[in-house]
Amino acid sequence: IPVEQFDLIIFGGTGDLAKRKILPGLYRRFLSGQIPEGSRIIGAARSEHGVEEFRDIVRSAIAEHVAPDKHDDDAISGFLNSLEYVTIDALGTGGWKELAALMRPSVVRAFYFSVGPSLFGAIAERLKKYKVTDDESRIVVEKPFGHDLPTAKALNETLSRHFTEQQIYRIDHYLGKETVQNLMAVRFANMLFEPLWNARNIDHIQITVAETVGVGGRGEYYDKSGAIRDMVQNHLMQLLCLIAMEPPYAFDPDALRDEKLKVIRALEPVEPDDIVRGQYLGDDEGPSYLEDCGNPSSLTESYVALKVRVSNWRWKGAPFYLRTGKRMRARSSEIAIVFKDPPHSIFGDQAGQNPNVLVIRLQPNEGMNLTVTIKEPGPGGIRLIEVPLDMTFKEALGAEADDIPDAYERLIMDVIRGNQTLFMRGDEVEAAWAWTDPIIAQVEDRANRPKPYEPGSSGPEESLILMHRDGRRWREVK
Ligand code: NAD
């Protein structure tokens, strides 16, 4: 379904994120017919370019980041024709009047801040000062949203001086992932799962976001943040919220965000023994974290595992184990809901070896999988085996699965539609920092060195112990 005609202004339109995700995503939406004629995408960045140069940049970005079967010459030239470019200085005066002059009344205006976070405030201020925006305009703010609670609050204050909460779209691209939204459909559109969705029936939950890449050229920047700030405070927290929240009264932005906020507020402080941090070592394929970040005495973590308790009626007794890291064995993100054993076994000690596990896979092979125990076929006695009820989207939906929009393109279309459901609200981000800050402070106070781990492994040994001491174990990273 096409959206309304719009002008999307991308600050940082020549940057890495714009070239890899935003512009290729917009092209795919254009190809699918969702972007109406007359809509414009306006790159705005510091580099001096004419519009033709910007079109060349975008042409190359499409060639590199869009699957070849979607390279359609007519669509590409139509898309490139919708592009404009303005050289602008976010911290100065250059380009702002030109940008204001390009604006059209009665067309949806959205401003995507795909620049470093130090520029967010300056851009918001100038958009207002130079009258580039109107009351309906939307701003899209990239991560990181603050470095801690005081900086997040300051940023919220700056943005709210110029825009209302309804105009601010804080992106967490994990919320745009198809499976993440499907998690809500599975929970709230089926009778099967919700009655079991609590600590009486669920033993624990594992959330894993594993990457194979190191921090590479971004080492110096990454070293100021680390895995807790870069991944846990936002992405893993959002996943946890969607699993743990109560059913919202409607699929409505504030109804959903109210429920997520209640979960964040119910998180208990994390005990020192419930955190394991790590730093990857080097091997033939790449340098160690300490070399990558250029600081041999860095105490920043490239891996973290946490045991998190949600203190409410539903979850008391069923912990959430979270882990995320760089240079791990596989690029793999999943949520695993591990159910309890049946209360009594009529099959002797065979039962309980294979608990039911509902796995929601974010990547690769987006989809869901439920393991159930059945009898192994054959004439002998009853031998129990575990089989998967598999719902990989590619298999279930066939060719339709190829058209699943990437997280960014879906979220940008939501901005144009004015739908904030999958964006973080200001109070939610602050609550997440309020929980994360003491964890970071505790780690920094103790100044303990992150544990080294082998690249290509599933993290430091100590993270296995975090589970073993509770009689549980991590699922394999694969
Ligand atoms: P980048 O350094 O590749 O690009 C920055 C862009 O900002 C360039 O277009 C540059 O011209 C422009 N810019 C810089 N200073 C400017 C100024 N004073 N005035 C106007 N324009 C200016 O950065 P990136 O990797 O594309 O990241 C952009 C934002 O997105 C950051 O907030 C980052 O944290 C976030 N982000 C990036 C990724 C990613 O994969 N690259 C992923 C998630 C979030």
Residues whose N, C-alpha, C, O or C-beta is under 5 A from the ligand:
A	BS01	NAD	G12 G13 T14 G15 D16 L17 A18 A44 A45 R46 S47 I88 D89 A90 L91 F113 S114 V115 G116 P117 E142 K143 P144
